[in-house]
């Protein structure tokens, strides 16, 4: 059902497929899905993927970890492949993405369990790296109100305040 999410939705490199599936599951599991998805997305952007949780049975243990600073498949995969020095069609990348899927599903269940137990608290906030961007560009009270979302803009856009 969610295979279309592979490669950032039909290989367009947009939203990581793990977020597509996680969002649908959370939507089915909780009326408060938005808060939990917001937290999961923020976590994804700052988590050093892939973890070593699956090294006992993966093809490529102890892979290099990178922080995407974005929920976009293309940003996450490209950054990792560049640091590792491999291609996005390599077996190493496929193994990495399988681990990212596992890591994300694991954390989604942690968040959902916290929610069910009444212990969920959203803690993610935009990092200092780009919080000054949102002050001017995001929301009705901002000076420009010309940007929608919470993605870190600095990986793609220059910081014009410097």
Backbone torsions as a table, in degrees:
resi	resn	phi	psi	omega
1	UNK	NA	-37.8	-177.5
2	UNK	-106.1	12.5	179.8
3	UNK	-57.8	-29.3	179.1
4	UNK	-59.5	-21.8	179.5
5	UNK	-71.2	-15.6	-179.1
6	UNK	-56.9	137.5	178.3
7	UNK	69.9	24.8	179.1
8	UNK	78.5	42.5	-179.2
9	UNK	73.1	98.2	178.9
10	UNK	51.7	37.8	176.5
11	UNK	63.5	28.6	175.0
12	UNK	-86.0	-11.3	179.6
13	UNK	75.9	17.5	180.0
14	UNK	-83.6	-137.4	-177.2
15	UNK	-51.4	130.7	177.2
16	UNK	-53.4	132.8	-178.0
17	UNK	-56.4	-27.2	177.3
18	UNK	-63.5	-34.1	179.0
19	UNK	-72.2	-34.5	178.0
20	UNK	-60.1	-51.4	-178.4
21	UNK	-68.5	-45.2	-179.5
22	UNK	-59.9	-42.5	179.7
23	UNK	-61.1	-42.2	179.6
24	UNK	-65.7	-43.6	179.9
25	UNK	-64.0	-45.2	179.3
26	UNK	-63.8	-36.7	177.5
27	UNK	-62.0	-38.1	177.9
28	UNK	-73.4	-31.2	-172.0
29	UNK	-88.2	-23.3	-173.6
30	UNK	-150.6	140.1	173.7
31	UNK	-70.3	-17.6	177.8
32	UNK	-95.6	27.6	-175.6
33	UNK	-55.4	-34.6	-176.7
34	UNK	-60.0	-44.9	179.5
35	UNK	-64.2	-40.2	-178.3
36	UNK	-71.2	-41.5	178.0
37	UNK	-63.5	-42.5	177.7
38	UNK	-55.2	-46.8	179.6
39	UNK	-64.3	-43.5	-179.9
40	UNK	-64.0	-42.4	179.3
41	UNK	-63.3	-45.3	177.9
42	UNK	-60.6	-43.4	177.2
43	UNK	-59.0	-47.0	-178.3
44	UNK	-56.3	-40.1	-176.2
45	UNK	-68.4	-21.3	-176.1
46	UNK	-114.9	-1.3	-176.1
47	UNK	-83.5	135.9	177.7
48	UNK	-79.5	95.8	-179.9
49	UNK	-87.9	151.0	-12.8
50	UNK	-87.5	154.5	176.0
51	UNK	-73.5	173.8	176.2
52	UNK	-96.0	11.2	-176.4
53	UNK	-56.6	-31.0	-173.2
54	UNK	-108.4	12.6	-175.1
55	UNK	-62.8	-26.5	-178.6
56	UNK	-64.9	-23.1	-177.6
57	UNK	-135.7	20.7	177.2
58	UNK	-100.2	168.2	179.5
59	UNK	-77.4	-32.7	-175.1
60	UNK	-128.1	87.1	179.3
61	UNK	-72.3	162.4	175.7
62	UNK	52.5	47.2	178.1
63	UNK	-72.1	154.6	175.7
64	UNK	-61.0	138.3	179.1
65	UNK	-104.0	140.7	175.3
66	UNK	-135.1	156.5	176.1
67	UNK	-107.0	119.0	-173.6
68	UNK	-69.8	-33.9	-173.0
69	UNK	59.1	23.3	-178.8
70	UNK	-163.1	148.5	173.7
71	UNK	-88.2	4.3	-178.1
72	UNK	-80.8	133.6	178.2
73	UNK	-56.1	-49.1	-174.7
74	UNK	-62.8	-37.2	178.6
75	UNK	-69.3	-44.2	-178.8
76	UNK	-64.2	-51.1	-177.2
77	UNK	-69.5	-44.5	-177.8
78	UNK	-63.7	-42.3	178.7
79	UNK	-61.2	-46.7	-179.5
80	UNK	-63.0	-48.3	-178.3
81	UNK	-61.1	-38.0	179.1
82	UNK	-65.0	-45.0	-179.9
83	UNK	-65.6	-41.2	-177.9
84	UNK	-75.4	-31.0	-176.5
85	UNK	83.9	37.8	179.2
86	UNK	-127.9	-179.9	-179.3
87	UNK	-101.4	162.8	179.5
88	UNK	-75.8	-9.4	176.5
89	UNK	-101.9	8.8	-177.8
90	UNK	-75.6	159.1	175.4
91	UNK	-65.9	-33.0	176.7
92	UNK	-60.1	-41.7	179.5
93	UNK	-66.6	-40.6	179.1
94	UNK	-62.8	-40.9	177.6
95	UNK	-64.6	-41.8	178.5
96	UNK	-59.9	-46.0	-178.0
97	UNK	-66.9	-33.3	175.3
98	UNK	-63.3	-40.6	178.5
99	UNK	-67.3	-40.4	178.0
100	UNK	-60.3	-40.7	177.7
101	UNK	-61.2	-46.6	178.4
102	UNK	-62.8	-44.9	179.5
103	UNK	-60.4	-41.8	-178.0
104	UNK	-70.1	-42.7	177.7
105	UNK	-62.0	-41.7	179.2
106	UNK	-59.7	-48.3	-178.7
107	UNK	-68.7	-35.7	177.4
108	UNK	-59.8	-43.0	179.0
109	UNK	-66.5	-38.4	175.5
110	UNK	-58.5	-47.0	-179.9
111	UNK	-64.8	-42.9	179.7
112	UNK	-64.7	-40.3	176.5
113	UNK	-63.5	-40.3	176.4
114	UNK	-60.2	-42.9	179.9
115	UNK	-62.1	-47.6	-179.2
116	UNK	-62.0	-36.8	179.4
117	UNK	-81.0	0.6	-179.0
118	UNK	72.8	21.2	-177.0
119	UNK	-114.4	7.9	-179.1
120	UNK	-75.5	129.7	173.8
121	UNK	-135.8	123.8	177.2
122	UNK	-71.3	127.0	-178.5
123	UNK	-119.8	-14.6	-175.1
124	UNK	-70.3	134.1	174.2
125	UNK	-136.8	152.3	176.5
126	UNK	-56.0	140.2	-178.8
127	UNK	-70.9	163.1	176.6
128	UNK	-55.6	-31.0	-176.9
129	UNK	-52.4	-35.4	-178.6
130	UNK	-135.8	8.4	-179.5
131	UNK	-63.9	-28.2	177.1
132	UNK	-67.7	-25.3	177.6
133	UNK	-67.7	-45.0	-177.4
134	UNK	-65.7	-30.6	179.7
135	UNK	-59.4	-36.5	-178.8
136	UNK	-93.6	-30.0	-168.9
137	UNK	-108.5	-16.8	-170.1
138	UNK	-118.8	125.4	173.9
139	UNK	101.2	158.2	-177.5
140	UNK	-61.0	-32.6	-178.8
141	UNK	-84.7	-5.6	-178.9
142	UNK	-75.0	161.3	-177.8
143	UNK	-63.1	-39.7	-175.0
144	UNK	-108.1	-31.1	-179.6
145	UNK	48.1	48.3	-176.4
146	UNK	-123.8	20.8	178.8
147	UNK	-141.5	142.6	180.0
148	UNK	-122.2	126.1	174.4
149	UNK	124.4	-174.9	-176.2
150	UNK	-126.6	8.4	-178.0
151	UNK	-68.1	143.9	175.2
152	UNK	-65.5	120.5	-177.0
153	UNK	-85.7	-19.1	-172.6
154	UNK	-67.7	-24.4	176.1
155	UNK	-65.6	-27.2	-177.4
156	UNK	-109.3	-30.1	-176.8
157	UNK	-113.4	143.4	178.2
158	UNK	-72.8	151.8	178.0
159	UNK	-83.3	103.2	-175.7
160	UNK	-77.0	-1.9	179.1
161	UNK	-86.6	-8.7	-178.1
162	UNK	-95.2	NA	NA
